[in-house]
């Protein structure tokens, strides 16, 4: 092996060293983008649970209105979505076992409960 052979070999080794660095940078960028997406999704989830509904209100689910007058809701108290779901489950309304969305129909003072759909893509 001569001097020229050694000089030609060194750049090849350096090229191989640069490849892992590039791969590490790409992996770091992917992790950062996933973290940003997770933060956006977490923010969306938090906003739905922050909305509150003041009792008395009616409850409409699965095509009929449910009498919730004896479920322990207190007059003029505000309830968030998680609290409402928990109370409904305690009273054996198993349709509330998944992620729920609530929409208030102001003119009728009715809270409409729907199971949240999973979006793909």
Buried (B, 14 or more C-beta within 10 A) or exposed (E): EEEEEEEEEEEEEEEEEEEEEEEEEEEEEEEEEEEEEEEEEEEEEEEBEEEEBEBEBBBBBEEEEBEBEEBEBEEEEEBBBEBBBEBBEEEEBEBBEEBBEBEBEEEEEBBBBBBEEEEEE
